[in-house]
Amino acid sequence: MATTLDDLRDLFALDLTGAVLTCGGCGERTELHAHDLYPDAPALVVRCPSCTAVVLRFGTGGGRIRLDLSGTRLLTVTAPDPAGS
Ligand SMILES: [Zn+2]
């Protein structure tokens, strides 16, 4: 089955705390919850625990949601169980 833009809905409906990010700077693979989080920056800033590069920025405001993954080489999430169990 081909992947479509509709599949992005599944990504953003998931709990991403267990997602694994591969740092674009050093290549370290780490679960999102184990990163260094800076919630009080202008946006939520997530830094790589190995090299401290910014791997993710997330912010809301002005009726918009912004997600910057330019510092992430790869985001891996376990697919939901279609049976819902
Ligand atoms: Zn890194």
PDB file of the backbone (N, CA, C, O) and the ligand in Angstrom, with CONECT records:
HET     ZN  A 101       1
ATOM      1  N   MET A   1       0.843  -1.166   0.000  1.00  0.00           N
ATOM      2  CA  MET A   1       0.000   0.000   0.000  1.00  0.00           C
ATOM      3  C   MET A   1       0.901   1.247   0.000  1.00  0.00           C
ATOM      4  O   MET A   1       1.895   1.300   0.724  1.00  0.00           O
ATOM      5  N   ALA A   2       0.552   2.220  -0.798  1.00  0.00           N
ATOM      6  CA  ALA A   2       1.351   3.437  -0.905  1.00  0.00           C
ATOM      7  C   ALA A   2       1.110   4.351   0.294  1.00  0.00           C
ATOM      8  O   ALA A   2       0.008   4.398   0.839  1.00  0.00           O
ATOM      9  N   THR A   3       2.138   5.067   0.693  1.00  0.00           N
ATOM     10  CA  THR A   3       2.014   6.062   1.748  1.00  0.00           C
ATOM     11  C   THR A   3       1.466   7.343   1.139  1.00  0.00           C
ATOM     12  O   THR A   3       1.925   7.776   0.082  1.00  0.00           O
ATOM     13  N   THR A   4       0.501   7.942   1.789  1.00  0.00           N
ATOM     14  CA  THR A   4      -0.104   9.173   1.284  1.00  0.00           C
ATOM     15  C   THR A   4      -0.005  10.267   2.338  1.00  0.00           C
ATOM     16  O   THR A   4       0.409  10.017   3.470  1.00  0.00           O
ATOM     17  N   LEU A   5      -0.383  11.462   1.961  1.00  0.00           N
ATOM     18  CA  LEU A   5      -0.389  12.559   2.926  1.00  0.00           C
ATOM     19  C   LEU A   5      -1.372  12.289   4.060  1.00  0.00           C
ATOM     20  O   LEU A   5      -1.189  12.799   5.166  1.00  0.00           O
ATOM     21  N   ASP A   6      -2.397  11.507   3.809  1.00  0.00           N
ATOM     22  CA  ASP A   6      -3.353  11.165   4.874  1.00  0.00           C
ATOM     23  C   ASP A   6      -2.665  10.429   6.016  1.00  0.00           C
ATOM     24  O   ASP A   6      -3.113  10.502   7.160  1.00  0.00           O
ATOM     25  N   ASP A   7      -1.568   9.713   5.712  1.00  0.00           N
ATOM     26  CA  ASP A   7      -0.850   8.985   6.757  1.00  0.00           C
ATOM     27  C   ASP A   7      -0.219   9.935   7.771  1.00  0.00           C
ATOM     28  O   ASP A   7       0.055   9.528   8.900  1.00  0.00           O
ATOM     29  N   LEU A   8       0.014  11.177   7.398  1.00  0.00           N
ATOM     30  CA  LEU A   8       0.571  12.148   8.346  1.00  0.00           C
ATOM     31  C   LEU A   8      -0.380  12.364   9.519  1.00  0.00           C
ATOM     32  O   LEU A   8       0.072  12.686  10.618  1.00  0.00           O
ATOM     33  N   ARG A   9      -1.669  12.198   9.313  1.00  0.00           N
ATOM     34  CA  ARG A   9      -2.621  12.350  10.412  1.00  0.00           C
ATOM     35  C   ARG A   9      -2.311  11.369  11.529  1.00  0.00           C
ATOM     36  O   ARG A   9      -2.444  11.698  12.708  1.00  0.00           O
ATOM     37  N   ASP A  10      -1.898  10.164  11.159  1.00  0.00           N
ATOM     38  CA  ASP A  10      -1.559   9.167  12.169  1.00  0.00           C
ATOM     39  C   ASP A  10      -0.356   9.619  12.985  1.00  0.00           C
ATOM     40  O   ASP A  10      -0.334   9.455  14.205  1.00  0.00           O
ATOM     41  N   LEU A  11       0.643  10.186  12.318  1.00  0.00           N
ATOM     42  CA  LEU A  11       1.838  10.638  13.017  1.00  0.00           C
ATOM     43  C   LEU A  11       1.493  11.665  14.078  1.00  0.00           C
ATOM     44  O   LEU A  11       1.948  11.561  15.217  1.00  0.00           O
ATOM     45  N   PHE A  12       0.695  12.652  13.718  1.00  0.00           N
ATOM     46  CA  PHE A  12       0.431  13.731  14.651  1.00  0.00           C
ATOM     47  C   PHE A  12      -0.643  13.388  15.678  1.00  0.00           C
ATOM     48  O   PHE A  12      -0.892  14.182  16.585  1.00  0.00           O
ATOM     49  N   ALA A  13      -1.274  12.244  15.564  1.00  0.00           N
ATOM     50  CA  ALA A  13      -2.255  11.798  16.539  1.00  0.00           C
ATOM     51  C   ALA A  13      -1.622  10.888  17.588  1.00  0.00           C
ATOM     52  O   ALA A  13      -2.300  10.455  18.519  1.00  0.00           O
ATOM     53  N   LEU A  14      -0.328  10.593  17.446  1.00  0.00           N
ATOM     54  CA  LEU A  14       0.349   9.667  18.347  1.00  0.00           C
ATOM     55  C   LEU A  14       1.019  10.390  19.505  1.00  0.00           C
ATOM     56  O   LEU A  14       1.348  11.572  19.411  1.00  0.00           O
ATOM     57  N   ASP A  15       1.214   9.668  20.587  1.00  0.00           N
ATOM     58  CA  ASP A  15       2.032  10.158  21.686  1.00  0.00           C
ATOM     59  C   ASP A  15       3.488   9.991  21.255  1.00  0.00           C
ATOM     60  O   ASP A  15       3.950   8.868  21.052  1.00  0.00           O
ATOM     61  N   LEU A  16       4.199  11.081  21.116  1.00  0.00           N
ATOM     62  CA  LEU A  16       5.558  11.035  20.576  1.00  0.00           C
ATOM     63  C   LEU A  16       6.638  10.907  21.646  1.00  0.00           C
ATOM     64  O   LEU A  16       7.823  10.934  21.317  1.00  0.00           O
ATOM     65  N   THR A  17       6.259  10.767  22.929  1.00  0.00           N
ATOM     66  CA  THR A  17       7.298  10.724  23.955  1.00  0.00           C
ATOM     67  C   THR A  17       8.235   9.533  23.777  1.00  0.00           C
ATOM     68  O   THR A  17       9.398   9.606  24.175  1.00  0.00           O
ATOM     69  N   GLY A  18       7.758   8.448  23.194  1.00  0.00           N
ATOM     70  CA  GLY A  18       8.607   7.281  22.963  1.00  0.00           C
ATOM     71  C   GLY A  18       9.239   7.268  21.584  1.00  0.00           C
ATOM     72  O   GLY A  18       9.944   6.322  21.235  1.00  0.00           O
ATOM     73  N   ALA A  19       8.993   8.309  20.795  1.00  0.00           N
ATOM     74  CA  ALA A  19       9.577   8.380  19.457  1.00  0.00           C
ATOM     75  C   ALA A  19      11.098   8.449  19.550  1.00  0.00           C
ATOM     76  O   ALA A  19      11.641   9.010  20.502  1.00  0.00           O
ATOM     77  N   VAL A  20      11.772   7.891  18.580  1.00  0.00           N
ATOM     78  CA  VAL A  20      13.232   7.927  18.545  1.00  0.00           C
ATOM     79  C   VAL A  20      13.658   8.937  17.485  1.00  0.00           C
ATOM     80  O   VAL A  20      13.251   8.853  16.326  1.00  0.00           O
ATOM     81  N   LEU A  21      14.489   9.897  17.908  1.00  0.00           N
ATOM     82  CA  LEU A  21      15.018  10.895  16.995  1.00  0.00           C
ATOM     83  C   LEU A  21      16.476  10.586  16.702  1.00  0.00           C
ATOM     84  O   LEU A  21      17.250  10.275  17.608  1.00  0.00           O
ATOM     85  N   THR A  22      16.841  10.673  15.448  1.00  0.00           N
ATOM     86  CA  THR A  22      18.244  10.572  15.063  1.00  0.00           C
ATOM     87  C   THR A  22      18.744  11.983  14.814  1.00  0.00           C
ATOM     88  O   THR A  22      18.241  12.686  13.936  1.00  0.00           O
ATOM     89  N   CYS A  23      19.738  12.394  15.593  1.00  0.00           N
ATOM     90  CA  CYS A  23      20.280  13.755  15.518  1.00  0.00           C
ATOM     91  C   CYS A  23      20.928  14.003  14.152  1.00  0.00           C
ATOM     92  O   CYS A  23      21.711  13.190  13.661  1.00  0.00           O
ATOM     93  N   GLY A  24      20.583  15.138  13.556  1.00  0.00           N
ATOM     94  CA  GLY A  24      21.180  15.507  12.281  1.00  0.00           C
ATOM     95  C   GLY A  24      22.630  15.936  12.421  1.00  0.00           C
ATOM     96  O   GLY A  24      23.366  15.967  11.435  1.00  0.00           O
ATOM     97  N   GLY A  25      23.052  16.270  13.649  1.00  0.00           N
ATOM     98  CA  GLY A  25      24.422  16.710  13.862  1.00  0.00           C
ATOM     99  C   GLY A  25      25.396  15.569  14.086  1.00  0.00           C
ATOM    100  O   GLY A  25      26.427  15.476  13.420  1.00  0.00           O
ATOM    101  N   CYS A  26      25.055  14.687  15.047  1.00  0.00           N
ATOM    102  CA  CYS A  26      26.016  13.649  15.432  1.00  0.00           C
ATOM    103  C   CYS A  26      25.543  12.231  15.113  1.00  0.00           C
ATOM    104  O   CYS A  26      26.325  11.285  15.206  1.00  0.00           O
ATOM    105  N   GLY A  27      24.263  12.074  14.734  1.00  0.00           N
ATOM    106  CA  GLY A  27      23.748  10.752  14.384  1.00  0.00           C
ATOM    107  C   GLY A  27      23.292   9.925  15.565  1.00  0.00           C
ATOM    108  O   GLY A  27      22.897   8.773  15.388  1.00  0.00           O
ATOM    109  N   GLU A  28      23.335  10.484  16.778  1.00  0.00           N
ATOM    110  CA  GLU A  28      22.883   9.761  17.967  1.00  0.00           C
ATOM    111  C   GLU A  28      21.394   9.467  17.865  1.00  0.00           C
ATOM    112  O   GLU A  28      20.617  10.334  17.464  1.00  0.00           O
ATOM    113  N   ARG A  29      20.985   8.237  18.229  1.00  0.00           N
ATOM    114  CA  ARG A  29      19.572   7.846  18.242  1.00  0.00           C
ATOM    115  C   ARG A  29      19.110   7.806  19.686  1.00  0.00           C
ATOM    116  O   ARG A  29      19.653   7.047  20.489  1.00  0.00           O
ATOM    117  N   THR A  30      18.105   8.621  20.031  1.00  0.00           N
ATOM    118  CA  THR A  30      17.655   8.723  21.416  1.00  0.00           C
ATOM    119  C   THR A  30      16.146   8.910  21.443  1.00  0.00           C
ATOM    120  O   THR A  30      15.580   9.601  20.597  1.00  0.00           O
ATOM    121  N   GLU A  31      15.488   8.276  22.441  1.00  0.00           N
ATOM    122  CA  GLU A  31      14.058   8.491  22.602  1.00  0.00           C
ATOM    123  C   GLU A  31      13.801   9.955  22.971  1.00  0.00           C
ATOM    124  O   GLU A  31      14.590  10.583  23.678  1.00  0.00           O
ATOM    125  N   LEU A  32      12.701  10.470  22.485  1.00  0.00           N
ATOM    126  CA  LEU A  32      12.385  11.890  22.664  1.00  0.00           C
ATOM    127  C   LEU A  32      12.381  12.289  24.135  1.00  0.00           C
ATOM    128  O   LEU A  32      12.885  13.358  24.481  1.00  0.00           O
ATOM    129  N   HIS A  33      11.820  11.450  25.011  1.00  0.00           N
ATOM    130  CA  HIS A  33      11.733  11.810  26.437  1.00  0.00           C
ATOM    131  C   HIS A  33      13.100  11.896  27.101  1.00  0.00           C
ATOM    132  O   HIS A  33      13.208  12.467  28.187  1.00  0.00           O
ATOM    133  N   ALA A  34      14.141  11.355  26.494  1.00  0.00           N
ATOM    134  CA  ALA A  34      15.479  11.373  27.095  1.00  0.00           C
ATOM    135  C   ALA A  34      16.320  12.559  26.607  1.00  0.00           C
ATOM    136  O   ALA A  34      17.489  12.680  26.971  1.00  0.00           O
ATOM    137  N   HIS A  35      15.738  13.417  25.798  1.00  0.00           N
ATOM    138  CA  HIS A  35      16.459  14.595  25.311  1.00  0.00           C
ATOM    139  C   HIS A  35      16.434  15.704  26.364  1.00  0.00           C
ATOM    140  O   HIS A  35      15.675  15.633  27.331  1.00  0.00           O
ATOM    141  N   ASP A  36      17.256  16.710  26.174  1.00  0.00           N
ATOM    142  CA  ASP A  36      17.248  17.891  27.025  1.00  0.00           C
ATOM    143  C   ASP A  36      16.168  18.834  26.508  1.00  0.00           C
ATOM    144  O   ASP A  36      16.213  19.272  25.359  1.00  0.00           O
ATOM    145  N   LEU A  37      15.179  19.148  27.381  1.00  0.00           N
ATOM    146  CA  LEU A  37      14.044  19.978  26.986  1.00  0.00           C
ATOM    147  C   LEU A  37      14.160  21.367  27.583  1.00  0.00           C
ATOM    148  O   LEU A  37      14.528  21.525  28.747  1.00  0.00           O
ATOM    149  N   TYR A  38      13.847  22.361  26.788  1.00  0.00           N
ATOM    150  CA  TYR A  38      13.854  23.758  27.231  1.00  0.00           C
ATOM    151  C   TYR A  38      12.481  24.353  26.931  1.00  0.00           C
ATOM    152  O   TYR A  38      12.275  24.967  25.884  1.00  0.00           O
ATOM    153  N   PRO A  39      11.526  24.160  27.882  1.00  0.00           N
ATOM    154  CA  PRO A  39      10.145  24.584  27.602  1.00  0.00           C
ATOM    155  C   PRO A  39       9.938  26.087  27.660  1.00  0.00           C
ATOM    156  O   PRO A  39       8.930  26.582  27.157  1.00  0.00           O
ATOM    157  N   ASP A  40      10.853  26.820  28.254  1.00  0.00           N
ATOM    158  CA  ASP A  40      10.646  28.252  28.424  1.00  0.00           C
ATOM    159  C   ASP A  40      11.333  29.095  27.366  1.00  0.00           C
ATOM    160  O   ASP A  40      11.339  30.322  27.466  1.00  0.00           O
ATOM    161  N   ALA A  41      11.908  28.469  26.362  1.00  0.00           N
ATOM    162  CA  ALA A  41      12.454  29.239  25.246  1.00  0.00           C
ATOM    163  C   ALA A  41      11.260  29.817  24.477  1.00  0.00           C
ATOM    164  O   ALA A  41      10.122  29.477  24.801  1.00  0.00           O
ATOM    165  N   PRO A  42      11.470  30.665  23.487  1.00  0.00           N
ATOM    166  CA  PRO A  42      10.311  31.183  22.737  1.00  0.00           C
ATOM    167  C   PRO A  42       9.398  30.071  22.224  1.00  0.00           C
ATOM    168  O   PRO A  42       8.201  30.283  22.034  1.00  0.00           O
ATOM    169  N   ALA A  43       9.964  28.897  22.001  1.00  0.00           N
ATOM    170  CA  ALA A  43       9.186  27.704  21.679  1.00  0.00           C
ATOM    171  C   ALA A  43       9.771  26.578  22.530  1.00  0.00           C
ATOM    172  O   ALA A  43      10.801  26.759  23.180  1.00  0.00           O
ATOM    173  N   LEU A  44       9.117  25.422  22.528  1.00  0.00           N
ATOM    174  CA  LEU A  44       9.725  24.249  23.168  1.00  0.00           C
ATOM    175  C   LEU A  44      10.939  23.870  22.328  1.00  0.00           C
ATOM    176  O   LEU A  44      10.815  23.601  21.133  1.00  0.00           O
ATOM    177  N   VAL A  45      12.098  23.850  22.951  1.00  0.00           N
ATOM    178  CA  VAL A  45      13.329  23.504  22.250  1.00  0.00           C
ATOM    179  C   VAL A  45      13.848  22.189  22.816  1.00  0.00           C
ATOM    180  O   VAL A  45      13.951  22.026  24.032  1.00  0.00           O
ATOM    181  N   VAL A  46      14.169  21.262  21.938  1.00  0.00           N
ATOM    182  CA  VAL A  46      14.672  19.946  22.321  1.00  0.00           C
ATOM    183  C   VAL A  46      16.082  19.807  21.775  1.00  0.00           C
ATOM    184  O   VAL A  46      16.316  19.955  20.575  1.00  0.00           O
ATOM    185  N   ARG A  47      17.018  19.519  22.671  1.00  0.00           N
ATOM    186  CA  ARG A  47      18.425  19.402  22.270  1.00  0.00           C
ATOM    187  C   ARG A  47      18.910  17.969  22.411  1.00  0.00           C
ATOM    188  O   ARG A  47      18.476  17.238  23.301  1.00  0.00           O
ATOM    189  N   CYS A  48      19.801  17.582  21.536  1.00  0.00           N
ATOM    190  CA  CYS A  48      20.420  16.266  21.550  1.00  0.00           C
ATOM    191  C   CYS A  48      21.223  16.098  22.848  1.00  0.00           C
ATOM    192  O   CYS A  48      22.022  16.969  23.193  1.00  0.00           O
ATOM    193  N   PRO A  49      21.018  14.980  23.573  1.00  0.00           N
ATOM    194  CA  PRO A  49      21.772  14.774  24.807  1.00  0.00           C
ATOM    195  C   PRO A  49      23.244  14.470  24.566  1.00  0.00           C
ATOM    196  O   PRO A  49      24.038  14.495  25.507  1.00  0.00           O
ATOM    197  N   SER A  50      23.620  14.185  23.336  1.00  0.00           N
ATOM    198  CA  SER A  50      25.007  13.853  23.030  1.00  0.00           C
ATOM    199  C   SER A  50      25.802  15.083  22.612  1.00  0.00           C
ATOM    200  O   SER A  50      26.878  15.338  23.154  1.00  0.00           O
ATOM    201  N   CYS A  51      25.283  15.852  21.649  1.00  0.00           N
ATOM    202  CA  CYS A  51      26.065  16.985  21.109  1.00  0.00           C
ATOM    203  C   CYS A  51      25.419  18.346  21.378  1.00  0.00           C
ATOM    204  O   CYS A  51      25.993  19.374  21.020  1.00  0.00           O
ATOM    205  N   THR A  52      24.243  18.373  21.998  1.00  0.00           N
ATOM    206  CA  THR A  52      23.459  19.559  22.371  1.00  0.00           C
ATOM    207  C   THR A  52      22.887  20.329  21.172  1.00  0.00           C
ATOM    208  O   THR A  52      22.379  21.436  21.354  1.00  0.00           O
ATOM    209  N   ALA A  53      22.953  19.787  19.976  1.00  0.00           N
ATOM    210  CA  ALA A  53      22.348  20.457  18.824  1.00  0.00           C
ATOM    211  C   ALA A  53      20.823  20.490  19.000  1.00  0.00           C
ATOM    212  O   ALA A  53      20.243  19.578  19.589  1.00  0.00           O
ATOM    213  N   VAL A  54      20.190  21.532  18.493  1.00  0.00           N
ATOM    214  CA  VAL A  54      18.729  21.602  18.510  1.00  0.00           C
ATOM    215  C   VAL A  54      18.192  20.609  17.481  1.00  0.00           C
ATOM    216  O   VAL A  54      18.511  20.690  16.295  1.00  0.00           O
ATOM    217  N   VAL A  55      17.374  19.673  17.955  1.00  0.00           N
ATOM    218  CA  VAL A  55      16.813  18.661  17.056  1.00  0.00           C
ATOM    219  C   VAL A  55      15.343  18.920  16.758  1.00  0.00           C
ATOM    220  O   VAL A  55      14.820  18.439  15.753  1.00  0.00           O
ATOM    221  N   LEU A  56      14.670  19.677  17.625  1.00  0.00           N
ATOM    222  CA  LEU A  56      13.237  19.917  17.438  1.00  0.00           C
ATOM    223  C   LEU A  56      12.854  21.222  18.101  1.00  0.00           C
ATOM    224  O   LEU A  56      13.306  21.529  19.204  1.00  0.00           O
ATOM    225  N   ARG A  57      12.029  21.976  17.431  1.00  0.00           N
ATOM    226  CA  ARG A  57      11.411  23.160  18.025  1.00  0.00           C
ATOM    227  C   ARG A  57       9.923  23.077  17.732  1.00  0.00           C
ATOM    228  O   ARG A  57       9.505  22.751  16.621  1.00  0.00           O
ATOM    229  N   PHE A  58       9.122  23.383  18.768  1.00  0.00           N
ATOM    230  CA  PHE A  58       7.678  23.298  18.634  1.00  0.00           C
ATOM    231  C   PHE A  58       7.058  24.487  19.337  1.00  0.00           C
ATOM    232  O   PHE A  58       7.351  24.755  20.502  1.00  0.00           O
ATOM    233  N   GLY A  59       6.204  25.195  18.627  1.00  0.00           N
ATOM    234  CA  GLY A  59       5.578  26.354  19.233  1.00  0.00           C
ATOM    235  C   GLY A  59       4.168  26.570  18.734  1.00  0.00           C
ATOM    236  O   GLY A  59       3.793  26.148  17.640  1.00  0.00           O
ATOM    237  N   THR A  60       3.401  27.242  19.574  1.00  0.00           N
ATOM    238  CA  THR A  60       2.044  27.611  19.198  1.00  0.00           C
ATOM    239  C   THR A  60       1.866  29.090  19.466  1.00  0.00           C
ATOM    240  O   THR A  60       2.516  29.661  20.341  1.00  0.00           O
ATOM    241  N   GLY A  61       0.994  29.689  18.717  1.00  0.00           N
ATOM    242  CA  GLY A  61       0.701  31.094  18.923  1.00  0.00           C
ATOM    243  C   GLY A  61       0.134  31.705  17.659  1.00  0.00           C
ATOM    244  O   GLY A  61       0.442  31.277  16.546  1.00  0.00           O
ATOM    245  N   GLY A  62      -0.689  32.700  17.851  1.00  0.00           N
ATOM    246  CA  GLY A  62      -1.268  33.372  16.704  1.00  0.00           C
ATOM    247  C   GLY A  62      -2.149  32.465  15.857  1.00  0.00           C
ATOM    248  O   GLY A  62      -2.313  32.677  14.656  1.00  0.00           O
ATOM    249  N   GLY A  63      -2.713  31.446  16.508  1.00  0.00           N
ATOM    250  CA  GLY A  63      -3.585  30.531  15.773  1.00  0.00           C
ATOM    251  C   GLY A  63      -2.843  29.543  14.897  1.00  0.00           C
ATOM    252  O   GLY A  63      -3.436  28.918  14.018  1.00  0.00           O
ATOM    253  N   ARG A  64      -1.537  29.399  15.135  1.00  0.00           N
ATOM    254  CA  ARG A  64      -0.735  28.472  14.324  1.00  0.00           C
ATOM    255  C   ARG A  64       0.060  27.523  15.211  1.00  0.00           C
ATOM    256  O   ARG A  64       0.367  27.833  16.362  1.00  0.00           O
ATOM    257  N   ILE A  65       0.383  26.372  14.657  1.00  0.00           N
ATOM    258  CA  ILE A  65       1.254  25.389  15.295  1.00  0.00           C
ATOM    259  C   ILE A  65       2.459  25.233  14.395  1.00  0.00           C
ATOM    260  O   ILE A  65       2.325  25.013  13.192  1.00  0.00           O
ATOM    261  N   ARG A  66       3.659  25.350  14.992  1.00  0.00           N
ATOM    262  CA  ARG A  66       4.889  25.255  14.193  1.00  0.00           C
ATOM    263  C   ARG A  66       5.762  24.122  14.729  1.00  0.00           C
ATOM    264  O   ARG A  66       5.990  24.010  15.933  1.00  0.00           O
ATOM    265  N   LEU A  67       6.241  23.293  13.816  1.00  0.00           N
ATOM    266  CA  LEU A  67       7.124  22.187  14.166  1.00  0.00           C
ATOM    267  C   LEU A  67       8.340  22.252  13.256  1.00  0.00           C
ATOM    268  O   LEU A  67       8.220  22.173  12.033  1.00  0.00           O
ATOM    269  N   ASP A  68       9.509  22.398  13.863  1.00  0.00           N
ATOM    270  CA  ASP A  68      10.771  22.455  13.110  1.00  0.00           C
ATOM    271  C   ASP A  68      11.585  21.217  13.457  1.00  0.00           C
ATOM    272  O   ASP A  68      12.050  21.065  14.587  1.00  0.00           O
ATOM    273  N   LEU A  69      11.750  20.350  12.494  1.00  0.00           N
ATOM    274  CA  LEU A  69      12.544  19.130  12.672  1.00  0.00           C
ATOM    275  C   LEU A  69      13.820  19.188  11.839  1.00  0.00           C
ATOM    276  O   LEU A  69      14.403  18.152  11.520  1.00  0.00           O
ATOM    277  N   SER A  70      14.251  20.387  11.491  1.00  0.00           N
ATOM    278  CA  SER A  70      15.412  20.497  10.594  1.00  0.00           C
ATOM    279  C   SER A  70      16.689  19.949  11.226  1.00  0.00           C
ATOM    280  O   SER A  70      17.637  19.627  10.510  1.00  0.00           O
ATOM    281  N   GLY A  71      16.731  19.836  12.566  1.00  0.00           N
ATOM    282  CA  GLY A  71      17.904  19.264  13.217  1.00  0.00           C
ATOM    283  C   GLY A  71      17.808  17.763  13.428  1.00  0.00           C
ATOM    284  O   GLY A  71      18.701  17.150  14.012  1.00  0.00           O
ATOM    285  N   THR A  72      16.725  17.178  12.949  1.00  0.00           N
ATOM    286  CA  THR A  72      16.525  15.735  13.089  1.00  0.00           C
ATOM    287  C   THR A  72      16.732  15.047  11.751  1.00  0.00           C
ATOM    288  O   THR A  72      16.123  15.422  10.748  1.00  0.00           O
ATOM    289  N   ARG A  73      17.582  14.054  11.742  1.00  0.00           N
ATOM    290  CA  ARG A  73      17.803  13.292  10.518  1.00  0.00           C
ATOM    291  C   ARG A  73      16.643  12.325  10.263  1.00  0.00           C
ATOM    292  O   ARG A  73      16.214  12.139   9.124  1.00  0.00           O
ATOM    293  N   LEU A  74      16.141  11.711  11.348  1.00  0.00           N
ATOM    294  CA  LEU A  74      15.076  10.723  11.204  1.00  0.00           C
ATOM    295  C   LEU A  74      14.249  10.682  12.482  1.00  0.00           C
ATOM    296  O   LEU A  74      14.799  10.693  13.583  1.00  0.00           O
ATOM    297  N   LEU A  75      12.942  10.636  12.336  1.00  0.00           N
ATOM    298  CA  LEU A  75      12.013  10.467  13.455  1.00  0.00           C
ATOM    299  C   LEU A  75      11.329   9.120  13.262  1.00  0.00           C
ATOM    300  O   LEU A  75      10.701   8.881  12.230  1.00  0.00           O
ATOM    301  N   THR A  76      11.451   8.235  14.258  1.00  0.00           N
ATOM    302  CA  THR A  76      10.869   6.901  14.146  1.00  0.00           C
ATOM    303  C   THR A  76       9.836   6.715  15.250  1.00  0.00           C
ATOM    304  O   THR A  76      10.119   6.933  16.428  1.00  0.00           O
ATOM    305  N   VAL A  77       8.631   6.306  14.849  1.00  0.00           N
ATOM    306  CA  VAL A  77       7.517   6.116  15.781  1.00  0.00           C
ATOM    307  C   VAL A  77       6.944   4.725  15.534  1.00  0.00           C
ATOM    308  O   VAL A  77       6.794   4.303  14.387  1.00  0.00           O
ATOM    309  N   THR A  78       6.626   4.017  16.614  1.00  0.00           N
ATOM    310  CA  THR A  78       5.969   2.726  16.471  1.00  0.00           C
ATOM    311  C   THR A  78       4.555   2.946  15.962  1.00  0.00           C
ATOM    312  O   THR A  78       3.805   3.750  16.514  1.00  0.00           O
ATOM    313  N   ALA A  79       4.198   2.231  14.912  1.00  0.00           N
ATOM    314  CA  ALA A  79       2.870   2.367  14.318  1.00  0.00           C
ATOM    315  C   ALA A  79       1.810   1.873  15.281  1.00  0.00           C
ATOM    316  O   ALA A  79       2.020   0.897  16.001  1.00  0.00           O
ATOM    317  N   PRO A  80       0.653   2.559  15.294  1.00  0.00           N
ATOM    318  CA  PRO A  80      -0.414   2.099  16.187  1.00  0.00           C
ATOM    319  C   PRO A  80      -0.930   0.737  15.743  1.00  0.00           C
ATOM    320  O   PRO A  80      -0.891   0.384  14.565  1.00  0.00           O
ATOM    321  N   ASP A  81      -1.414  -0.015  16.725  1.00  0.00           N
ATOM    322  CA  ASP A  81      -2.016  -1.320  16.436  1.00  0.00           C
ATOM    323  C   ASP A  81      -3.372  -1.087  15.796  1.00  0.00           C
ATOM    324  O   ASP A  81      -4.244  -0.486  16.423  1.00  0.00           O
ATOM    325  N   PRO A  82      -3.581  -1.547  14.551  1.00  0.00           N
ATOM    326  CA  PRO A  82      -4.860  -1.289  13.894  1.00  0.00           C
ATOM    327  C   PRO A  82      -6.032  -1.913  14.634  1.00  0.00           C
ATOM    328  O   PRO A  82      -7.171  -1.478  14.462  1.00  0.00           O
ATOM    329  N   ALA A  83      -5.770  -2.935  15.462  1.00  0.00           N
ATOM    330  CA  ALA A  83      -6.843  -3.556  16.227  1.00  0.00           C
ATOM    331  C   ALA A  83      -7.168  -2.754  17.486  1.00  0.00           C
ATOM    332  O   ALA A  83      -8.170  -3.010  18.155  1.00  0.00           O
ATOM    333  N   GLY A  84      -6.305  -1.773  17.803  1.00  0.00           N
ATOM    334  CA  GLY A  84      -6.545  -0.922  18.960  1.00  0.00           C
ATOM    335  C   GLY A  84      -6.256  -1.556  20.294  1.00  0.00           C
ATOM    336  O   GLY A  84      -6.719  -1.065  21.324  1.00  0.00           O
ATOM    337  N   SER A  85      -5.496  -2.643  20.301  1.00  0.00           N
ATOM    338  CA  SER A  85      -5.180  -3.297  21.580  1.00  0.00           C
ATOM    339  C   SER A  85      -3.776  -2.989  22.010  1.00  0.00           C
ATOM    340  O   SER A  85      -3.336  -3.453  23.061  1.00  0.00           O
TER     341      SER A  85
HETATM  342 ZN    ZN A 101      23.625  15.105  18.363  1.00  0.00          ZN2+
END
